[in-house]
Amino acid sequence: MTRKFFGTDGVRGTANTYPMTAEMALRIGAAVGRYFRNDGTNQHRVVIGKDTRLSGYMFENALTAGLTSTGMNVFLLGPVPTPAVGLLTTSMRADLGVMISASHNPAEDNGIKFFGPDGFKLSDDAEMEIEKLIEAGVEPAQAQNIGRAQRIDDGRFRYIERVKSSLPRDLPLRGVKVVIDCANGAAYRAAPEALWELGADVIAVGVVPNGYNINQNCGSTSTRTAQEAVVAHGADVGICLDGDADRVMIIDENGHVADGDQIMGLLASRWAQNGQLKGGALVSTVMSNLGLERYLGAQGLRLERTAVGDRYVVEAMRRGGFNLGGEQSGHIVMTDYATTGDGLMAGLQFLAAMVQSGKPASALANVFETVPQLLKNVRYSAGQAPLEAESVKAAIAHAERSLAGQGRLLIRKSGTEPLVRVMAESEDAVLLEKAVDSVVEAVQAAVAGPAA
């Protein structure tokens, strides 16, 4: 059965445009409420967090209405990072966790993602069952069994304490000057507070959300603000989060950016040396750079690749018993500490490496030589399927033949936006650009023509 509502990370789209409407959120809330409250009792509870988008108020209310209509008791956390929802779902013995966020997307988008009672994101099978309930509709609870809703004021503080506990108690950050860019998003209070309480000298940027400026010229997808702040303040390091704080980019003292691959490479190497890395492997996606795979291989470690999406990384980690994984985009998953990607915790692990090694960020943020990688995106409209066009298939086949033995090509639809992503790797720069551009041009031509 084809997934109609759920993408690679919940349901996502432009706010007030199908499927991200208040009416749809109410239906989703009712469906997921019925899925988890299947014994008719009123002992079931759900925690709901959100980021700082203006539309978060609308979706919070609509989801609450849908959930309580099926008898679920709702606990509203307000603005908290996505990993806080995973944490609090388990610590509050909830049946379900909900995060209202479109992560790194612009403010006009929003999304809804779900965590099961174990704090991990729902499986494909669970999402398919919920989709069936959304389409079929559900019977509301009897009047006397309607659920209650209440606000929880200490969710942020519980999360901060958990984050702090991921560092050794004898590892103070006193004297370390840190720029923290919160992307005007969900961690705008939690991240600076946690760093300050750990002893760091904190310069906070992207901490004045207004409902419209989340991820706008700040955060992990737009690092210039943090880069400039690191250099201007003479900071030791910069930590850039995205709108829901499950991604991170690191800025060294010279203003250079380290992506998720470099951070994972550093952590895998250090964890392997101290016996912390389980299974002798790092789990990442097909997007991770070939240079990372070579770096790990030289140390006798493996790179286990998955489909794109942090939930697929986590699923592979759980199946294989691995404890470190993530994505080039900055999702870093450390299951010893959290059930999902946590940008702040990953940033703290980088700070721990700096303090323990006595090395500057620049010596730790570039642990391997990357193979040149080129990624271009082509936007398409609803109803179009450009990858099904014969001309596009032919262009992809030709590009693959040209790269055979000299690189690799990866073509995929984004799971969170209407984009076709065209990525290739090769140490031959001319061949690399030619391969990507030929496919991009074919996709653009297919998009410009009639819907496939």
N, C-alpha and C positions, 0 to 999 in steps of 0.2 A: 504493500500500500504506500502510495506517495505521500510524503509529509506535506500538509497544506499550510499549516500555521507556524510550526517550529522550524527554525534554521539551525545553525551549528551552535548557537548560544541563546536558546529560548525564542521568544517571539519578538520581532523588532521591525520598526518602520517609522515613517514620519508621523508625528503626533497629529491626531484628529483626521488621519487618512487611513482607510482600511488597510490592514487589520488593527492598527493601533488607535482605536477609538474607545471612548468611554463605554459604549454599549458592548463592544467586543471584550473589553477588560472585565466587565461584569459577567459575561458569559464564561470567560476563561476562569474567573474566580469561582463561579458556581461549579464548573466542571471539575476543576482540580480539588475543590472542597468535597465534592461527592466521591471522587476517586480515593481520597484519604480518609474521609469519614464514612466508612462503609459498614459500620456496625450499629449506627443509629444512636450512639451515646453522645453525651455532650462533654466528654473529657478530652476532645481533640483540640489541638492548638496550632497556630501558625504565626510565625514572626515575619514582618514585612519591613524591609529597609528600602531606601531610595537614595539617589544622588541629588544633585541640586537643580535639575531642570525644572522649569516652570510647570511643565505638564505632569510632573511627578505628583502634584497635589490631586489632579484629576484622576490619575490612574490609581493612586493610593485609595481614594474614596470609592472608586468603582470596584476595585478588587475586594475591598473590605465588605461592600454590600453583597457581592456575589458569594464570598466565603461565608459570611455570617448567615446568609439566606439558606445555606445548607447545614448550618449548625456548628460551623468551625468557630473557635474563639481566637480572636485576632489580637496580636501584640504589635503595636506600631513603634518602630525604632527610630524613625526620622532619618536624617542623612547620616549614613554609615557606609564604610567600604563594603564591597561585595564579600570579601573574606570574613568580615564580621558577621554577615548573615549566616554563612556556613558554620561558623563557630557557635553562634547563639542558637541555631536550630538544635544542635546537640546539647549544649549546656542548659538550655531551658526546657529540654525534653519535648520539643515541638515535633509534630508529625511532618511539618512542611516549613520550608523557608522560601521567601519570595524576595527578589531584588528587582526594583524598578530602576532600570538604567539602560542606556545605549552605549555604555562604556566609553570608547574613544570617539564615537560619532559626534557630529555637531549638535547644538542645543535643540534644534527643531525635531530631531529624532528621539525616540525612546524605545524601551524594550522591557520585557518581563522574563526573568529567568528563575528557575525553581531548584531548590535543594531538598533532597529527601531527609528522613529522620536521622540518617547517618552523617549528614552534613555534606554529602557529595551531590553533584548535579544529577538530575534524573536521567535514567537510561533512555535509549531510543524507544524501547518497548513501552515504557511508562508514558512517554510523550505521545506515542501512537494511540494508546488507550484513552488518554485525555483528549486527543483530537476527536476521537469518536464521540465522546461525551459532549464536546463543544458543539458538534454538528447535530447530534440527536436532541440535545437539551436535557435538563435534569429536573426532577421534581424537587421543589423547595421543601425545607423541613417544616414540620408542624409548628404553629405559632409559639407553643410553649418550648420548642427546641431550637429557636433561633439563637445563633451565637452572640457573644458579647465582644466588644472591642475596647481596648484601652491602650494608652501611650506608656511606653517604658522609657524612663529617663536615664538609666545607667548603662544602656547598651554600649555606648561609646567607651565608657570607662572600663567595662569588662574586656572589650577588645584591646584597649591600650595595655592593660595588664598582661594579656596573653602575648601580645607582640613583644613587650619587654622581657617576658620570661623565655623567649627564644634565644636570648643572649646569655652567656655565662655571667653569673653574679659578680665575678671578679674581673669583669671586662668593662671598666668605666670609659665613657666617651668624653670625659673632661678634656678640654683643650682642642677637640676636633671641631673645626668650623664647617658646618654643613648648610648648603642651600637646599631647601626642600620646596619643590614645585608641585602643588596639589591640583593643578589644572582647573582651579575654581570648582572643584568637584567634591565628591563624597568624603574625602579625607582632609578637608580644609581645616578641621579642628584637631582630629585625632593624630595625624602625622606630626605636626609641629609639637604638640603636647608630649607625645611619646619620646621624641628625640630630645626635647628639653629635659624631661624627667630622667632620661638616661645620662644627662650631663653635657650634651653637645651644645656648642654655640650655634644657635639656629638663626638662619636668615630665611624667612618664609616668603614665597611668592605664589601667585595663583591661589590666594586665600580670601578673596572678596567676591563670592558668588552672588549673582543677581538674577539667576534664572535663565539668563541668555548667554552668558560668557563661558560656560563650561567647555574646556578644550580649545578655547579661542586664543590663538597665539601663545599657548602655554601648554605645559604637560608633556607627556612622553611622545606625542605625535608632533609636537612643535617645540623643540628644545631650545630655541634661540634665547628666549627670555632667561632661562636658567643658565645657559652658557655665559651670557653676558653678566649675570649676577655673580657667578663663581669667580670670573676674572676681576670684576669690579671690586668685590669684597675680599679678594685674596683667600677665598675659601679652599678647604682641602678637597672637597668633593661636592658634587651635586646629585640629588636624587629626584628624578622626574617621574611622577605618577600620572596615570590617566584619570578620566572622569570618575570611575568607580574604584580606582586604586588597586586593581588586580594586575596592572602592568607596571613595569619600571624601565627606565633608561638611566644609566650612570654617566655623569659628567666628571672628567678628571680635572685636576687643578689647572690645567692649561686650556680648559674649555672644550676638550674633545669628547665625543660621545661614544659610549660602549653600549651595544645593543644586547638583546637577550642571549644571543649565541655566545658572546664574549663572557657575559656574567655566568652562564651555565658552564662554560668551559673552565672558568676559574673555580667555581664551587665544586664541580666534579673532580677536578684535580686535587684540591685541598681535602675534600671529603675522602677520596680514595687513600690519600697519604695517612690520614688519621683513623682509618678504619670505619668511617661513618657511612660511606657509599655502599648501598645494598645492591647485590646482583652484578657488580662490576660494569654497570651500564648507566647511561643517561638516556632518557626518553625525550624525543623531540619530534617535530613534524617534518614532512617532506620539504618545507621551506627553509630549514636550517642549512647553513652554508657548508659546502663540502670541506672547507678548511677546518671546521669544528670536528667533523668525522675523522679527518686525518690526524688532528691533534690528539684526540682521544685514543685512536688506534696506536699511536706512538707510545702511549703509556699503558698499553694492554687493556684499554677500556673499550666498550662498545657504544655505538650510537644506535638506539632502537628508534626507527622512524614510524610515525603514524600519519593518518589524515590530518588536515588542518583543523584546529579547534582544540582549546585546552581540555575540553571534556574527553576527547579521544586520547589525549596524552594521559590524563588521569586514569582512564579505563585500562590503558596498557600498563601503567604503573601498578595498578591494583592486581591485574592478572599475573604480572611477572614478579611481584614482590619488590619492585624498585621504589626508591624514596626520593629521587630527584628527576625532575623533568620540566618541560616548558616549551616556549616558542621564541623564535627570533624576534617577534614583536614585543617581547618583554614579559609575557606570562612566565613566572617562575613558580613551579609547584614543588613544595617541600612537605611531603606527607608526614614527616616526623612532627611538623608544627601546625599544619593547616590542611584543609580538605580541597582547597582550590588555589589558584594563583594569588599571591599576596605580594604586591609591589613593595610595601613598606618592610615586611619581613626580609625580602630578598635584599633590599637596600641595607638593612642592618647586618646581614651576613657579609656584605661587601665591606661595611665599616669594620666588622670584626676581623676580616682578613687584613685590612690596613693596620689596625692596632696590633694584632698578634705578630704580623711580619715586620712591622716598622717601616714598611715601604709606602711610597706615595701612591695615590690612585692611578697615576699614569703608568706605573710599573705593573699594575694588576688588571688594568682595564683593556689590555690588548694582548691576550695570552697566545693567540694564534694568528697566522697570516691568512686573511680571507681570500678565497677564490673570487675573482670579479663576478658580480651578480647584478643583473639588471631586471627590474620589475616595472611593468607599465600596466595601467588599468584602462579599461574601456567601459564606459557606462552604457547600459541599455535600458529600454523601457519595458513596462509591464506587458506581459504577453509575448515578448520576443524571446527567441531561443537561438542566439547567434552561433553557439557551438554545434548546433545541429545542421548548419548550412554546409553543403558539400564543398563549397569554395574554402570555407574555414578548415574543414577536415583535411583538405588537400594541402593547404598552407602549413598546417601543423605537421603533417607527415613529411613534407619537404624540409621543414626546419629541423625535425628530429634526425633526418638522414644527414643533414649538413653538420650536425653536432656530434654524430656518432663517433665515440672514442675520444672526443675532445671537449665534452661537456654534457649538460643535461637540460631538458626543457620541461617545464611544468605549466600546464594550463588548467585553470579551475574557475568556477563561479564562486564569488564571495558568499559566505553563508550569512552575512549580516547586512550587505548592501547589494543593489543591482549592478554589480560590476563583474566583468571578466578580467581575471588577473593573469597576465602573461609574464612568466619568470623564466630566465635561463641563466646558466652558469658556464663560464668558459674562461680559460686563461688567454684565449685569443680574442682581444677586445673587438676587432673588426667583425669577426664571425659572430660574436655574442650580440652585438647591436643589430646586425643584419637579420639574424634569426628571430629576435624579438620583434623588430619592426615589421617583418614580413607577415607575422601572425597578427600583430596589432592592426595593420592595414586591412587585412582580410576580415577581421572582426568588425572594424569600423564600417567597411563596405556593407557587411551583412546587416548591421544595425541601421544604416542609412536607408536600406531597401525595405521591402515589405516584411512584416513580422514573419519569422520563420515558423 
